[in-house]
Amino acid sequence: MKKDWASLVEQRLQRAQAAGEFDGLPGEGKPLPPLDDAHTPPEQRLAHSLLRAHDLAPEWITLGKDVERRRARLLRGSLDSTREKARLNRDILRYNLMAPAGIPRKAMLAPDR
């Protein structure tokens, strides 16, 4: 009986597709979003899917990206003041305190001598 229903549904889907009934739907041509994230605890999956749907991220992630961007500028020589290094170290410490367990910590910068 299941096979009969499956073939009937498949026939109707193929007919609708041939008639163009699925053309122009939102998200057409884009990959489907992942249904499940095995690395996310079940109680956090809804929150994470909402954040992804609205192109948002937890504060520790955006802070970590900002720290890496500023660290790269510092290494290129764009930032060289002692004050900027102190601010960056403060934000690295903040990131390290905010990031969940299991996320690698960022190394502090060596102080000026």
C-alpha positions as CSV (number, residue, x, y, z in Angstrom):
1,M,0.0,0.0,0.0
2,K,2.8,2.4,0.8
3,K,4.3,1.8,-2.6
4,D,1.1,2.8,-4.3
5,W,0.9,6.1,-2.3
6,A,4.5,6.8,-3.0
7,S,4.1,6.3,-6.7
8,L,0.9,8.4,-6.8
9,V,2.6,11.3,-4.9
10,E,5.7,11.0,-7.2
11,Q,3.5,11.1,-10.3
12,R,1.6,14.2,-9.1
13,L,4.9,16.0,-8.2
14,Q,6.4,15.2,-11.6
15,R,3.2,16.5,-13.3
16,A,3.2,19.7,-11.2
17,Q,6.9,20.3,-11.9
18,A,6.4,19.8,-15.7
19,A,3.5,22.3,-15.5
20,G,5.9,24.8,-13.9
21,E,4.0,25.0,-10.6
22,F,7.2,25.1,-8.6
23,D,8.9,27.9,-10.7
24,G,9.5,31.2,-9.0
25,L,9.2,29.9,-5.4
26,P,11.2,31.8,-2.7
27,G,14.7,30.3,-2.4
28,E,14.6,28.8,-5.9
29,G,18.1,27.7,-7.0
30,K,19.5,28.0,-3.5
31,P,20.6,25.0,-1.4
32,L,18.3,23.9,1.4
33,P,19.4,25.0,4.8
34,P,20.7,22.1,7.0
35,L,17.9,20.5,9.0
36,D,20.1,19.5,11.9
37,D,23.4,20.5,13.4
38,A,24.8,17.5,15.2
39,H,27.2,19.7,17.2
40,T,24.5,21.9,18.6
41,P,22.8,20.7,21.8
42,P,19.1,20.0,21.2
43,E,17.9,22.7,23.6
44,Q,19.9,25.3,21.6
45,R,19.0,24.3,18.0
46,L,15.9,26.6,17.7
47,A,17.9,29.6,18.9
48,H,20.8,28.8,16.5
49,S,18.4,28.3,13.6
50,L,16.8,31.7,14.3
51,L,20.2,33.4,14.5
52,R,21.2,31.8,11.1
53,A,17.9,32.7,9.5
54,H,18.4,36.4,10.4
55,D,22.2,36.4,9.7
56,L,23.1,37.0,13.3
57,A,25.7,35.4,15.6
58,P,26.3,35.2,19.3
59,E,28.3,38.0,20.8
60,W,31.4,35.8,21.4
61,I,31.6,34.9,17.7
62,T,31.4,38.5,16.5
63,L,33.9,39.5,19.2
64,G,36.2,36.7,18.1
65,K,36.1,37.9,14.5
66,D,36.7,41.5,15.5
67,V,39.7,40.4,17.6
68,E,41.2,38.4,14.7
69,R,40.7,41.4,12.3
70,R,42.4,43.8,14.7
71,R,45.2,41.3,15.5
72,A,45.9,41.0,11.7
73,R,46.1,44.8,11.4
74,L,48.5,44.9,14.4
75,L,50.7,42.3,12.8
76,R,50.7,44.3,9.5
77,G,51.8,47.4,11.4
78,S,48.5,49.3,11.0
79,L,48.1,49.4,14.8
80,D,51.2,49.9,16.9
81,S,50.2,51.9,19.9
82,T,50.4,50.5,23.4
83,R,46.9,51.6,24.0
84,E,45.6,49.6,21.1
85,K,47.4,46.5,22.3
86,A,45.9,46.9,25.7
87,R,42.4,47.3,24.3
88,L,43.0,44.2,22.1
89,N,44.2,42.2,25.1
90,R,41.2,43.3,27.1
91,D,38.9,42.0,24.2
92,I,40.9,38.8,23.9
93,L,40.3,38.2,27.6
94,R,36.6,39.0,27.3
95,Y,36.4,36.6,24.3
96,N,38.1,33.8,26.2
97,L,35.7,34.2,29.1
98,M,32.6,34.3,26.9
99,A,33.5,31.4,24.5
100,P,31.8,28.1,25.4
101,A,33.8,25.1,26.6
102,G,35.6,23.3,23.9
103,I,36.3,26.4,21.8
104,P,40.0,27.2,21.5
105,R,41.1,30.2,23.4
106,K,42.9,33.1,21.8
107,A,46.4,34.0,23.0
108,M,47.1,37.3,24.6
109,L,49.6,39.7,23.0
110,A,53.0,40.2,24.6
111,P,53.2,43.6,26.3
112,D,55.6,46.3,25.1
113,R,58.9,46.4,26.9
